[in-house]
Amino acid sequence: MHPLVRDLYKRLLTVGKEYPQGLDWVKSKAKPWIMQNAALTDEVDIKKKVAEGRFWVREMQSVIKLKKYRTLKKRYY
């Protein structure tokens, strides 16, 4: 496995721990996506897919922040 892909998978699992739908849901989506692209050998294609995966990590982080914000807002208003 390419080191960038391994790093991306670790990031997905780390973010998935706090994701509202849970770590199991993130694993069920991330692993097939990574296995689907396991046959890629061109360095440029790998970097494109890793960039796409990092985009989804950032999206997941924004969902987590939004959930925390809404929770705090409910408590104090």
N, CA, C and O atoms as a Tripos MOL2 file, in Angstrom:
@<TRIPOS>MOLECULE
protein
  308   307    77     0     0
PROTEIN
NO_CHARGES

@<TRIPOS>ATOM
      1 N           0.8510   -1.1790    0.0000 N.3       1 MET1
      2 CA          0.0000    0.0000    0.0000 C.3       1 MET1
      3 C           0.8950    1.2410    0.0000 C.2       1 MET1
      4 O           1.9080    1.2950    0.6980 O.2       1 MET1
      5 N           0.5070    2.2090   -0.7790 N.am      2 HIS2
      6 CA          1.2510    3.4570   -0.8860 C.3       2 HIS2
      7 C           1.1810    4.2050    0.4530 C.2       2 HIS2
      8 O           0.1310    4.2050    1.0970 O.2       2 HIS2
      9 N           2.2760    4.8390    0.8820 N.am      3 PRO3
     10 CA          2.2690    5.5440    2.1730 C.3       3 PRO3
     11 C           1.2130    6.6500    2.2660 C.2       3 PRO3
     12 O           0.6400    6.8670    3.3340 O.2       3 PRO3
     13 N           0.9520    7.3430    1.1670 N.am      4 LEU4
     14 CA         -0.0830    8.3870    1.1910 C.3       4 LEU4
     15 C          -1.4700    7.7990    1.4250 C.2       4 LEU4
     16 O          -2.2950    8.3910    2.1210 O.2       4 LEU4
     17 N          -1.7150    6.6450    0.8460 N.am      5 VAL5
     18 CA         -3.0100    5.9840    1.0160 C.3       5 VAL5
     19 C          -3.1640    5.5010    2.4520 C.2       5 VAL5
     20 O          -4.2330    5.6240    3.0490 O.2       5 VAL5
     21 N          -2.0940    4.9560    2.9940 N.am      6 ARG6
     22 CA         -2.1350    4.4930    4.3860 C.3       6 ARG6
     23 C          -2.3950    5.6650    5.3320 C.2       6 ARG6
     24 O          -3.1690    5.5400    6.2810 O.2       6 ARG6
     25 N          -1.7540    6.7950    5.0750 N.am      7 ASP7
     26 CA         -1.9650    7.9910    5.8880 C.3       7 ASP7
     27 C          -3.4040    8.4780    5.7690 C.2       7 ASP7
     28 O          -4.0140    8.8720    6.7630 O.2       7 ASP7
     29 N          -3.9430    8.4530    4.5610 N.am      8 LEU8
     30 CA         -5.3270    8.8690    4.3510 C.3       8 LEU8
     31 C          -6.2930    7.9710    5.1170 C.2       8 LEU8
     32 O          -7.2370    8.4630    5.7350 O.2       8 LEU8
     33 N          -6.0670    6.6690    5.0830 N.am      9 TYR9
     34 CA         -6.9510    5.7410    5.7990 C.3       9 TYR9
     35 C          -6.8950    6.0030    7.3010 C.2       9 TYR9
     36 O          -7.9210    5.9630    7.9810 O.2       9 TYR9
     37 N          -5.7050    6.2690    7.8120 N.am     10 LYS10
     38 CA         -5.5810    6.5810    9.2410 C.3      10 LYS10
     39 C          -6.3290    7.8690    9.5840 C.2      10 LYS10
     40 O          -6.9780    7.9620   10.6260 O.2      10 LYS10
     41 N          -6.2310    8.8530    8.7020 N.am     11 ARG11
     42 CA         -6.9540   10.1080    8.9330 C.3      11 ARG11
     43 C          -8.4650    9.8750    8.9440 C.2      11 ARG11
     44 O          -9.1820   10.4110    9.7890 O.2      11 ARG11
     45 N          -8.9290    9.0760    8.0040 N.am     12 LEU12
     46 CA        -10.3620    8.7750    7.9490 C.3      12 LEU12
     47 C         -10.8360    8.0950    9.2280 C.2      12 LEU12
     48 O         -11.9070    8.4160    9.7440 O.2      12 LEU12
     49 N         -10.0450    7.1600    9.7380 N.am     13 LEU13
     50 CA        -10.4400    6.4700   10.9570 C.3      13 LEU13
     51 C         -10.3860    7.3910   12.1680 C.2      13 LEU13
     52 O         -11.2290    7.2980   13.0610 O.2      13 LEU13
     53 N          -9.4050    8.2740   12.2010 N.am     14 THR14
     54 CA         -9.2950    9.2140   13.3150 C.3      14 THR14
     55 C         -10.4860   10.1620   13.3410 C.2      14 THR14
     56 O         -11.0730   10.4040   14.3960 O.2      14 THR14
     57 N         -10.8360   10.6920   12.1880 N.am     15 VAL15
     58 CA        -11.9890   11.5970   12.1070 C.3      15 VAL15
     59 C         -13.2830   10.8270   12.3410 C.2      15 VAL15
     60 O         -14.2340   11.3650   12.9070 O.2      15 VAL15
     61 N         -13.3190    9.5900   11.9150 N.am     16 GLY16
     62 CA        -14.5210    8.7700   12.0580 C.3      16 GLY16
     63 C         -14.9140    8.4910   13.4930 C.2      16 GLY16
     64 O         -16.0740    8.1900   13.7740 O.2      16 GLY16
     65 N         -13.9560    8.5880   14.4070 N.am     17 LYS17
     66 CA        -14.2690    8.3520   15.8190 C.3      17 LYS17
     67 C         -15.2640    9.3700   16.3540 C.2      17 LYS17
     68 O         -16.0810    9.0490   17.2180 O.2      17 LYS17
     69 N         -15.2000   10.6040   15.8390 N.am     18 GLU18
     70 CA        -16.0920   11.6600   16.3130 C.3      18 GLU18
     71 C         -17.2570   11.9180   15.3590 C.2      18 GLU18
     72 O         -18.1290   12.7350   15.6530 O.2      18 GLU18
     73 N         -17.2760   11.2400   14.2390 N.am     19 TYR19
     74 CA        -18.3120   11.4840   13.2320 C.3      19 TYR19
     75 C         -19.6740   11.0710   13.7900 C.2      19 TYR19
     76 O         -19.7810   10.0500   14.4700 O.2      19 TYR19
     77 N         -20.7170   11.8620   13.5050 N.am     20 PRO20
     78 CA        -22.0390   11.5690   14.0740 C.3      20 PRO20
     79 C         -22.5800   10.1720   13.7590 C.2      20 PRO20
     80 O         -23.2670    9.5840   14.5950 O.2      20 PRO20
     81 N         -22.2870    9.6260   12.5710 N.am     21 GLN21
     82 CA        -22.8120    8.3000   12.2420 C.3      21 GLN21
     83 C         -21.9260    7.1760   12.7550 C.2      21 GLN21
     84 O         -22.2910    6.0050   12.6470 O.2      21 GLN21
     85 N         -20.7830    7.5100   13.3060 N.am     22 GLY22
     86 CA        -19.9630    6.5130   13.9640 C.3      22 GLY22
     87 C         -18.8250    5.9670   13.1190 C.2      22 GLY22
     88 O         -18.7980    6.1070   11.8970 O.2      22 GLY22
     89 N         -17.8970    5.3460   13.8090 N.am     23 LEU23
     90 CA        -16.7030    4.7940   13.1800 C.3      23 LEU23
     91 C         -17.0340    3.6220   12.2660 C.2      23 LEU23
     92 O         -16.4120    3.4660   11.2140 O.2      23 LEU23
     93 N         -17.9910    2.8050   12.6450 N.am     24 ASP24
     94 CA        -18.3510    1.6560   11.8050 C.3      24 ASP24
     95 C         -18.8810    2.1010   10.4440 C.2      24 ASP24
     96 O         -18.5750    1.4790    9.4260 O.2      24 ASP24
     97 N         -19.6610    3.1580   10.4200 N.am     25 TRP25
     98 CA        -20.1730    3.6770    9.1540 C.3      25 TRP25
     99 C         -19.0360    4.1910    8.2820 C.2      25 TRP25
    100 O         -19.0120    3.9450    7.0760 O.2      25 TRP25
    101 N         -18.0970    4.9010    8.8890 N.am     26 VAL26
    102 CA        -16.9540    5.4360    8.1380 C.3      26 VAL26
    103 C         -16.1110    4.3010    7.5790 C.2      26 VAL26
    104 O         -15.6660    4.3670    6.4330 O.2      26 VAL26
    105 N         -15.8870    3.2690    8.3690 N.am     27 LYS27
    106 CA        -15.1160    2.1110    7.8940 C.3      27 LYS27
    107 C         -15.8280    1.4400    6.7270 C.2      27 LYS27
    108 O         -15.1910    1.0410    5.7530 O.2      27 LYS27
    109 N         -17.1450    1.3180    6.8260 N.am     28 SER28
    110 CA        -17.8910    0.6390    5.7700 C.3      28 SER28
    111 C         -17.8750    1.4240    4.4560 C.2      28 SER28
    112 O         -18.0720    0.8420    3.3900 O.2      28 SER28
    113 N         -17.6450    2.7200    4.5200 N.am     29 LYS29
    114 CA        -17.5700    3.5300    3.3000 C.3      29 LYS29
    115 C         -16.1280    3.6790    2.8080 C.2      29 LYS29
    116 O         -15.8830    3.6680    1.6010 O.2      29 LYS29
    117 N         -15.1810    3.8170    3.7250 N.am     30 ALA30
    118 CA        -13.7930    4.1120    3.3500 C.3      30 ALA30
    119 C         -13.0670    2.9050    2.7810 C.2      30 ALA30
    120 O         -12.3520    3.0220    1.7860 O.2      30 ALA30
    121 N         -13.2400    1.7670    3.3930 N.am     31 LYS31
    122 CA        -12.4890    0.5930    2.9560 C.3      31 LYS31
    123 C         -12.8330    0.1770    1.5220 C.2      31 LYS31
    124 O         -11.9190   -0.0730    0.7360 O.2      31 LYS31
    125 N         -14.1240    0.0920    1.1510 N.am     32 PRO32
    126 CA        -14.4210   -0.2480   -0.2510 C.3      32 PRO32
    127 C         -13.9010    0.7920   -1.2430 C.2      32 PRO32
    128 O         -13.4650    0.4420   -2.3400 O.2      32 PRO32
    129 N         -13.9470    2.0750   -0.8580 N.am     33 TRP33
    130 CA        -13.4470    3.1170   -1.7460 C.3      33 TRP33
    131 C         -11.9480    2.9590   -1.9770 C.2      33 TRP33
    132 O         -11.4650    3.1200   -3.0980 O.2      33 TRP33
    133 N         -11.2180    2.6450   -0.9130 N.am     34 ILE34
    134 CA         -9.7720    2.4650   -1.0450 C.3      34 ILE34
    135 C          -9.4630    1.1860   -1.8190 C.2      34 ILE34
    136 O          -8.5540    1.1750   -2.6490 O.2      34 ILE34
    137 N         -10.1890    0.1280   -1.5650 N.am     35 MET35
    138 CA         -9.9510   -1.1270   -2.2860 C.3      35 MET35
    139 C         -10.3260   -1.0080   -3.7720 C.2      35 MET35
    140 O          -9.7160   -1.6540   -4.6250 O.2      35 MET35
    141 N         -11.3120   -0.1940   -4.0660 N.am     36 GLN36
    142 CA        -11.7270    0.0250   -5.4460 C.3      36 GLN36
    143 C         -10.5880    0.6690   -6.2440 C.2      36 GLN36
    144 O         -10.4500    0.4200   -7.4420 O.2      36 GLN36
    145 N          -9.7850    1.4860   -5.5890 N.am     37 ASN37
    146 CA         -8.6950    2.1850   -6.2530 C.3      37 ASN37
    147 C          -7.3340    1.5590   -5.9600 C.2      37 ASN37
    148 O          -6.3070    2.1950   -6.2010 O.2      37 ASN37
    149 N          -7.3000    0.3400   -5.4520 N.am     38 ALA38
    150 CA         -6.0460   -0.3060   -5.0850 C.3      38 ALA38
    151 C          -5.1930   -0.6630   -6.2950 C.2      38 ALA38
    152 O          -3.9800   -0.8260   -6.1650 O.2      38 ALA38
    153 N          -5.7950   -0.7850   -7.4480 N.am     39 ALA39
    154 CA         -5.0510   -1.1840   -8.6440 C.3      39 ALA39
    155 C          -4.3060   -0.0280   -9.3000 C.2      39 ALA39
    156 O          -3.5610   -0.2410  -10.2570 O.2      39 ALA39
    157 N          -4.4930    1.1800   -8.8080 N.am     40 LEU40
    158 CA         -3.8210    2.3290   -9.4050 C.3      40 LEU40
    159 C          -2.3150    2.2320   -9.1650 C.2      40 LEU40
    160 O          -1.8720    1.9580   -8.0500 O.2      40 LEU40
    161 N          -1.5380    2.4580  -10.2170 N.am     41 THR41
    162 CA         -0.0840    2.4090  -10.0790 C.3      41 THR41
    163 C           0.5670    3.7280  -10.4670 C.2      41 THR41
    164 O           1.6830    4.0170  -10.0370 O.2      41 THR41
    165 N          -0.1160    4.5290  -11.2740 N.am     42 ASP42
    166 CA          0.4400    5.8070  -11.6860 C.3      42 ASP42
    167 C           0.4460    6.7740  -10.5070 C.2      42 ASP42
    168 O          -0.5650    6.9380   -9.8260 O.2      42 ASP42
    169 N           1.5750    7.4030  -10.2740 N.am     43 GLU43
    170 CA          1.7490    8.2960   -9.1300 C.3      43 GLU43
    171 C           0.7750    9.4800   -9.1830 C.2      43 GLU43
    172 O           0.2770    9.9160   -8.1450 O.2      43 GLU43
    173 N           0.5070    9.9860  -10.3560 N.am     44 VAL44
    174 CA         -0.4020   11.1340  -10.5080 C.3      44 VAL44
    175 C          -1.8340   10.7310  -10.1400 C.2      44 VAL44
    176 O          -2.5310   11.4750   -9.4500 O.2      44 VAL44
    177 N          -2.2660    9.5660  -10.5950 N.am     45 ASP45
    178 CA         -3.6110    9.0950  -10.2710 C.3      45 ASP45
    179 C          -3.7650    8.8540   -8.7710 C.2      45 ASP45
    180 O          -4.8020    9.1710   -8.1890 O.2      45 ASP45
    181 N          -2.7430    8.3000   -8.1580 N.am     46 ILE46
    182 CA         -2.7840    8.0480   -6.7140 C.3      46 ILE46
    183 C          -2.9140    9.3720   -5.9650 C.2      46 ILE46
    184 O          -3.7140    9.4860   -5.0370 O.2      46 ILE46
    185 N          -2.1340   10.3660   -6.3650 N.am     47 LYS47
    186 CA         -2.1870   11.6620   -5.6880 C.3      47 LYS47
    187 C          -3.5380   12.3470   -5.8840 C.2      47 LYS47
    188 O          -4.0130   13.0350   -4.9800 O.2      47 LYS47
    189 N          -4.1640   12.1710   -7.0520 N.am     48 LYS48
    190 CA         -5.4960   12.7350   -7.2810 C.3      48 LYS48
    191 C          -6.5240   12.1060   -6.3490 C.2      48 LYS48
    192 O          -7.3470   12.8040   -5.7570 O.2      48 LYS48
    193 N          -6.4680   10.7840   -6.2240 N.am     49 LYS49
    194 CA         -7.4250   10.0950   -5.3440 C.3      49 LYS49
    195 C          -7.1770   10.4380   -3.8770 C.2      49 LYS49
    196 O          -8.1250   10.5610   -3.1010 O.2      49 LYS49
    197 N          -5.9080   10.5920   -3.4940 N.am     50 VAL50
    198 CA         -5.5960   10.9790   -2.1190 C.3      50 VAL50
    199 C          -6.1070   12.3950   -1.8530 C.2      50 VAL50
    200 O          -6.6280   12.6690   -0.7720 O.2      50 VAL50
    201 N          -5.9630   13.2910   -2.8220 N.am     51 ALA51
    202 CA         -6.4850   14.6470   -2.6700 C.3      51 ALA51
    203 C          -8.0050   14.6280   -2.5160 C.2      51 ALA51
    204 O          -8.5640   15.3880   -1.7260 O.2      51 ALA51
    205 N          -8.6660   13.7620   -3.2720 N.am     52 GLU52
    206 CA        -10.1200   13.6200   -3.1460 C.3      52 GLU52
    207 C         -10.4860   13.0930   -1.7530 C.2      52 GLU52
    208 O         -11.4500   13.5550   -1.1420 O.2      52 GLU52
    209 N          -9.7210   12.1390   -1.2660 N.am     53 GLY53
    210 CA         -9.9650   11.5950    0.0650 C.3      53 GLY53
    211 C          -9.7440   12.6300    1.1530 C.2      53 GLY53
    212 O         -10.4940   12.6790    2.1270 O.2      53 GLY53
    213 N          -8.7210   13.4570    0.9940 N.am     54 ARG54
    214 CA         -8.4730   14.5140    1.9860 C.3      54 ARG54
    215 C          -9.5970   15.5440    1.9780 C.2      54 ARG54
    216 O          -9.9330   16.1110    3.0180 O.2      54 ARG54
    217 N         -10.1720   15.7820    0.8120 N.am     55 PHE55
    218 CA        -11.3380   16.6600    0.7320 C.3      55 PHE55
    219 C         -12.4650   16.1000    1.5940 C.2      55 PHE55
    220 O         -13.1090   16.8390    2.3390 O.2      55 PHE55
    221 N         -12.7020   14.7830    1.4880 N.am     56 TRP56
    222 CA        -13.7720   14.1690    2.2780 C.3      56 TRP56
    223 C         -13.4550   14.1860    3.7670 C.2      56 TRP56
    224 O         -14.3630   14.2710    4.5930 O.2      56 TRP56
    225 N         -12.1810   14.1070    4.1140 N.am     57 VAL57
    226 CA        -11.8020   14.2200    5.5310 C.3      57 VAL57
    227 C         -12.1700   15.6090    6.0430 C.2      57 VAL57
    228 O         -12.7290   15.7470    7.1310 O.2      57 VAL57
    229 N         -11.8560   16.6360    5.2570 N.am     58 ARG58
    230 CA        -12.2130   18.0030    5.6590 C.3      58 ARG58
    231 C         -13.7230   18.1830    5.7540 C.2      58 ARG58
    232 O         -14.2070   18.8680    6.6560 O.2      58 ARG58
    233 N         -14.4680   17.5820    4.8430 N.am     59 GLU59
    234 CA        -15.9300   17.6410    4.9030 C.3      59 GLU59
    235 C         -16.4510   16.9930    6.1850 C.2      59 GLU59
    236 O         -17.3560   17.5160    6.8350 O.2      59 GLU59
    237 N         -15.8740   15.8600    6.5340 N.am     60 MET60
    238 CA        -16.2870   15.1740    7.7530 C.3      60 MET60
    239 C         -15.9590   16.0230    8.9850 C.2      60 MET60
    240 O         -16.7460   16.0750    9.9310 O.2      60 MET60
    241 N         -14.8140   16.6800    8.9750 N.am     61 GLN61
    242 CA        -14.4510   17.5440   10.0920 C.3      61 GLN61
    243 C         -15.4220   18.7120   10.2200 C.2      61 GLN61
    244 O         -15.7550   19.1160   11.3340 O.2      61 GLN61
    245 N         -15.8730   19.2530    9.1080 N.am     62 SER62
    246 CA        -16.8280   20.3630    9.1770 C.3      62 SER62
    247 C         -18.1770   19.8910    9.7150 C.2      62 SER62
    248 O         -18.8460   20.6310   10.4380 O.2      62 SER62
    249 N         -18.5820   18.6740    9.3720 N.am     63 VAL63
    250 CA        -19.8310   18.1280    9.9140 C.3      63 VAL63
    251 C         -19.7110   17.9430   11.4320 C.2      63 VAL63
    252 O         -20.6580   18.2130   12.1710 O.2      63 VAL63
    253 N         -18.5590   17.4880   11.8820 N.am     64 ILE64
    254 CA        -18.3340   17.3080   13.3190 C.3      64 ILE64
    255 C         -18.4100   18.6540   14.0330 C.2      64 ILE64
    256 O         -19.0510   18.7670   15.0780 O.2      64 ILE64
    257 N         -17.7590   19.6770   13.4730 N.am     65 LYS65
    258 CA        -17.7870   21.0080   14.0900 C.3      65 LYS65
    259 C         -19.1970   21.5710   14.1230 C.2      65 LYS65
    260 O         -19.6020   22.1910   15.1060 O.2      65 LYS65
    261 N         -19.9430   21.3530   13.0440 N.am     66 LEU66
    262 CA        -21.3230   21.8390   13.0010 C.3      66 LEU66
    263 C         -22.1740   21.1550   14.0640 C.2      66 LEU66
    264 O         -22.9970   21.8010   14.7130 O.2      66 LEU66
    265 N         -21.9790   19.8590   14.2430 N.am     67 LYS67
    266 CA        -22.7460   19.1290   15.2610 C.3      67 LYS67
    267 C         -22.4190   19.6600   16.6540 C.2      67 LYS67
    268 O         -23.3180   19.8440   17.4750 O.2      67 LYS67
    269 N         -21.1340   19.9070   16.9250 N.am     68 LYS68
    270 CA        -20.7330   20.4430   18.2280 C.3      68 LYS68
    271 C         -21.3210   21.8340   18.4490 C.2      68 LYS68
    272 O         -21.7890   22.1530   19.5410 O.2      68 LYS68
    273 N         -21.2920   22.6590   17.4000 N.am     69 TYR69
    274 CA        -21.8400   24.0050   17.5030 C.3      69 TYR69
    275 C         -23.3320   23.9650   17.7980 C.2      69 TYR69
    276 O         -23.8180   24.6940   18.6640 O.2      69 TYR69
    277 N         -24.0590   23.1150   17.0800 N.am     70 ARG70
    278 CA        -25.5020   23.0220   17.3040 C.3      70 ARG70
    279 C         -25.8240   22.5050   18.6990 C.2      70 ARG70
    280 O         -26.7980   22.9360   19.3170 O.2      70 ARG70
    281 N         -25.0070   21.5840   19.1930 N.am     71 THR71
    282 CA        -25.2220   21.0620   20.5380 C.3      71 THR71
    283 C         -25.0280   22.1570   21.5750 C.2      71 THR71
    284 O         -25.8370   22.2990   22.4920 O.2      71 THR71
    285 N         -23.9550   22.9340   21.4310 N.am     72 LEU72
    286 CA        -23.7230   24.0310   22.3730 C.3      72 LEU72
    287 C         -24.8130   25.0930   22.2790 C.2      72 LEU72
    288 O         -25.2340   25.6480   23.2930 O.2      72 LEU72
    289 N         -25.2570   25.3670   21.0860 N.am     73 LYS73
    290 CA        -26.3030   26.3660   20.9020 C.3      73 LYS73
    291 C         -27.5970   25.9360   21.5740 C.2      73 LYS73
    292 O         -28.2890   26.7600   22.1730 O.2      73 LYS73
    293 N         -27.9310   24.6470   21.4790 N.am     74 LYS74
    294 CA        -29.1380   24.1400   22.1380 C.3      74 LYS74
    295 C         -29.0460   24.2740   23.6520 C.2      74 LYS74
    296 O         -30.0390   24.5660   24.3180 O.2      74 LYS74
    297 N         -27.8540   24.0590   24.1890 N.am     75 ARG75
    298 CA        -27.6980   24.0940   25.6360 C.3      75 ARG75
    299 C         -27.8530   25.4890   26.2210 C.2      75 ARG75
    300 O         -28.3680   25.6430   27.3280 O.2      75 ARG75
    301 N         -27.4140   26.5050   25.4920 N.am     76 TYR76
    302 CA        -27.3420   27.8400   26.0670 C.3      76 TYR76
    303 C         -28.3970   28.8100   25.5520 C.2      76 TYR76
    304 O         -28.4550   29.9420   26.0320 O.2      76 TYR76
    305 N         -29.2250   28.4160   24.6050 N.am     77 TYR77
    306 CA        -30.2580   29.3190   24.1180 C.3      77 TYR77
    307 C         -31.6240   28.7390   24.3120 C.2      77 TYR77
    308 O         -32.6190   29.3700   23.9560 O.2      77 TYR77
@<TRIPOS>BOND
     1     1     2 1
     2     2     3 1
     3     3     4 2
     4     3     5 am
     5     5     6 1
     6     6     7 1
     7     7     8 2
     8     7     9 am
     9     9    10 1
    10    10    11 1
    11    11    12 2
    12    11    13 am
    13    13    14 1
    14    14    15 1
    15    15    16 2
    16    15    17 am
    17    17    18 1
    18    18    19 1
    19    19    20 2
    20    19    21 am
    21    21    22 1
    22    22    23 1
    23    23    24 2
    24    23    25 am
    25    25    26 1
    26    26    27 1
    27    27    28 2
    28    27    29 am
    29    29    30 1
    30    30    31 1
    31    31    32 2
    32    31    33 am
    33    33    34 1
    34    34    35 1
    35    35    36 2
    36    35    37 am
    37    37    38 1
    38    38    39 1
    39    39    40 2
    40    39    41 am
    41    41    42 1
    42    42    43 1
    43    43    44 2
    44    43    45 am
    45    45    46 1
    46    46    47 1
    47    47    48 2
    48    47    49 am
    49    49    50 1
    50    50    51 1
    51    51    52 2
    52    51    53 am
    53    53    54 1
    54    54    55 1
    55    55    56 2
    56    55    57 am
    57    57    58 1
    58    58    59 1
    59    59    60 2
    60    59    61 am
    61    61    62 1
    62    62    63 1
    63    63    64 2
    64    63    65 am
    65    65    66 1
    66    66    67 1
    67    67    68 2
    68    67    69 am
    69    69    70 1
    70    70    71 1
    71    71    72 2
    72    71    73 am
    73    73    74 1
    74    74    75 1
    75    75    76 2
    76    75    77 am
    77    77    78 1
    78    78    79 1
    79    79    80 2
    80    79    81 am
    81    81    82 1
    82    82    83 1
    83    83    84 2
    84    83    85 am
    85    85    86 1
    86    86    87 1
    87    87    88 2
    88    87    89 am
    89    89    90 1
    90    90    91 1
    91    91    92 2
    92    91    93 am
    93    93    94 1
    94    94    95 1
    95    95    96 2
    96    95    97 am
    97    97    98 1
    98    98    99 1
    99    99   100 2
   100    99   101 am
   101   101   102 1
   102   102   103 1
   103   103   104 2
   104   103   105 am
   105   105   106 1
   106   106   107 1
   107   107   108 2
   108   107   109 am
   109   109   110 1
   110   110   111 1
   111   111   112 2
   112   111   113 am
   113   113   114 1
   114   114   115 1
   115   115   116 2
   116   115   117 am
   117   117   118 1
   118   118   119 1
   119   119   120 2
   120   119   121 am
   121   121   122 1
   122   122   123 1
   123   123   124 2
   124   123   125 am
   125   125   126 1
   126   126   127 1
   127   127   128 2
   128   127   129 am
   129   129   130 1
   130   130   131 1
   131   131   132 2
   132   131   133 am
   133   133   134 1
   134   134   135 1
   135   135   136 2
   136   135   137 am
   137   137   138 1
   138   138   139 1
   139   139   140 2
   140   139   141 am
   141   141   142 1
   142   142   143 1
   143   143   144 2
   144   143   145 am
   145   145   146 1
   146   146   147 1
   147   147   148 2
   148   147   149 am
   149   149   150 1
   150   150   151 1
   151   151   152 2
   152   151   153 am
   153   153   154 1
   154   154   155 1
   155   155   156 2
   156   155   157 am
   157   157   158 1
   158   158   159 1
   159   159   160 2
   160   159   161 am
   161   161   162 1
   162   162   163 1
   163   163   164 2
   164   163   165 am
   165   165   166 1
   166   166   167 1
   167   167   168 2
   168   167   169 am
   169   169   170 1
   170   170   171 1
   171   171   172 2
   172   171   173 am
   173   173   174 1
   174   174   175 1
   175   175   176 2
   176   175   177 am
   177   177   178 1
   178   178   179 1
   179   179   180 2
   180   179   181 am
   181   181   182 1
   182   182   183 1
   183   183   184 2
   184   183   185 am
   185   185   186 1
   186   186   187 1
   187   187   188 2
   188   187   189 am
   189   189   190 1
   190   190   191 1
   191   191   192 2
   192   191   193 am
   193   193   194 1
   194   194   195 1
   195   195   196 2
   196   195   197 am
   197   197   198 1
   198   198   199 1
   199   199   200 2
   200   199   201 am
   201   201   202 1
   202   202   203 1
   203   203   204 2
   204   203   205 am
   205   205   206 1
   206   206   207 1
   207   207   208 2
   208   207   209 am
   209   209   210 1
   210   210   211 1
   211   211   212 2
   212   211   213 am
   213   213   214 1
   214   214   215 1
   215   215   216 2
   216   215   217 am
   217   217   218 1
   218   218   219 1
   219   219   220 2
   220   219   221 am
   221   221   222 1
   222   222   223 1
   223   223   224 2
   224   223   225 am
   225   225   226 1
   226   226   227 1
   227   227   228 2
   228   227   229 am
   229   229   230 1
   230   230   231 1
   231   231   232 2
   232   231   233 am
   233   233   234 1
   234   234   235 1
   235   235   236 2
   236   235   237 am
   237   237   238 1
   238   238   239 1
   239   239   240 2
   240   239   241 am
   241   241   242 1
   242   242   243 1
   243   243   244 2
   244   243   245 am
   245   245   246 1
   246   246   247 1
   247   247   248 2
   248   247   249 am
   249   249   250 1
   250   250   251 1
   251   251   252 2
   252   251   253 am
   253   253   254 1
   254   254   255 1
   255   255   256 2
   256   255   257 am
   257   257   258 1
   258   258   259 1
   259   259   260 2
   260   259   261 am
   261   261   262 1
   262   262   263 1
   263   263   264 2
   264   263   265 am
   265   265   266 1
   266   266   267 1
   267   267   268 2
   268   267   269 am
   269   269   270 1
   270   270   271 1
   271   271   272 2
   272   271   273 am
   273   273   274 1
   274   274   275 1
   275   275   276 2
   276   275   277 am
   277   277   278 1
   278   278   279 1
   279   279   280 2
   280   279   281 am
   281   281   282 1
   282   282   283 1
   283   283   284 2
   284   283   285 am
   285   285   286 1
   286   286   287 1
   287   287   288 2
   288   287   289 am
   289   289   290 1
   290   290   291 1
   291   291   292 2
   292   291   293 am
   293   293   294 1
   294   294   295 1
   295   295   296 2
   296   295   297 am
   297   297   298 1
   298   298   299 1
   299   299   300 2
   300   299   301 am
   301   301   302 1
   302   302   303 1
   303   303   304 2
   304   303   305 am
   305   305   306 1
   306   306   307 1
   307   307   308 2
@<TRIPOS>SUBSTRUCTURE
     1 MET1         2 RESIDUE 1 A MET
     2 HIS2         6 RESIDUE 1 A HIS
     3 PRO3        10 RESIDUE 1 A PRO
     4 LEU4        14 RESIDUE 1 A LEU
     5 VAL5        18 RESIDUE 1 A VAL
     6 ARG6        22 RESIDUE 1 A ARG
     7 ASP7        26 RESIDUE 1 A ASP
     8 LEU8        30 RESIDUE 1 A LEU
     9 TYR9        34 RESIDUE 1 A TYR
    10 LYS10       38 RESIDUE 1 A LYS
    11 ARG11       42 RESIDUE 1 A ARG
    12 LEU12       46 RESIDUE 1 A LEU
    13 LEU13       50 RESIDUE 1 A LEU
    14 THR14       54 RESIDUE 1 A THR
    15 VAL15       58 RESIDUE 1 A VAL
    16 GLY16       62 RESIDUE 1 A GLY
    17 LYS17       66 RESIDUE 1 A LYS
    18 GLU18       70 RESIDUE 1 A GLU
    19 TYR19       74 RESIDUE 1 A TYR
    20 PRO20       78 RESIDUE 1 A PRO
    21 GLN21       82 RESIDUE 1 A GLN
    22 GLY22       86 RESIDUE 1 A GLY
    23 LEU23       90 RESIDUE 1 A LEU
    24 ASP24       94 RESIDUE 1 A ASP
    25 TRP25       98 RESIDUE 1 A TRP
    26 VAL26      102 RESIDUE 1 A VAL
    27 LYS27      106 RESIDUE 1 A LYS
    28 SER28      110 RESIDUE 1 A SER
    29 LYS29      114 RESIDUE 1 A LYS
    30 ALA30      118 RESIDUE 1 A ALA
    31 LYS31      122 RESIDUE 1 A LYS
    32 PRO32      126 RESIDUE 1 A PRO
    33 TRP33      130 RESIDUE 1 A TRP
    34 ILE34      134 RESIDUE 1 A ILE
    35 MET35      138 RESIDUE 1 A MET
    36 GLN36      142 RESIDUE 1 A GLN
    37 ASN37      146 RESIDUE 1 A ASN
    38 ALA38      150 RESIDUE 1 A ALA
    39 ALA39      154 RESIDUE 1 A ALA
    40 LEU40      158 RESIDUE 1 A LEU
    41 THR41      162 RESIDUE 1 A THR
    42 ASP42      166 RESIDUE 1 A ASP
    43 GLU43      170 RESIDUE 1 A GLU
    44 VAL44      174 RESIDUE 1 A VAL
    45 ASP45      178 RESIDUE 1 A ASP
    46 ILE46      182 RESIDUE 1 A ILE
    47 LYS47      186 RESIDUE 1 A LYS
    48 LYS48      190 RESIDUE 1 A LYS
    49 LYS49      194 RESIDUE 1 A LYS
    50 VAL50      198 RESIDUE 1 A VAL
    51 ALA51      202 RESIDUE 1 A ALA
    52 GLU52      206 RESIDUE 1 A GLU
    53 GLY53      210 RESIDUE 1 A GLY
    54 ARG54      214 RESIDUE 1 A ARG
    55 PHE55      218 RESIDUE 1 A PHE
    56 TRP56      222 RESIDUE 1 A TRP
    57 VAL57      226 RESIDUE 1 A VAL
    58 ARG58      230 RESIDUE 1 A ARG
    59 GLU59      234 RESIDUE 1 A GLU
    60 MET60      238 RESIDUE 1 A MET
    61 GLN61      242 RESIDUE 1 A GLN
    62 SER62      246 RESIDUE 1 A SER
    63 VAL63      250 RESIDUE 1 A VAL
    64 ILE64      254 RESIDUE 1 A ILE
    65 LYS65      258 RESIDUE 1 A LYS
    66 LEU66      262 RESIDUE 1 A LEU
    67 LYS67      266 RESIDUE 1 A LYS
    68 LYS68      270 RESIDUE 1 A LYS
    69 TYR69      274 RESIDUE 1 A TYR
    70 ARG70      278 RESIDUE 1 A ARG
    71 THR71      282 RESIDUE 1 A THR
    72 LEU72      286 RESIDUE 1 A LEU
    73 LYS73      290 RESIDUE 1 A LYS
    74 LYS74      294 RESIDUE 1 A LYS
    75 ARG75      298 RESIDUE 1 A ARG
    76 TYR76      302 RESIDUE 1 A TYR
    77 TYR77      306 RESIDUE 1 A TYR
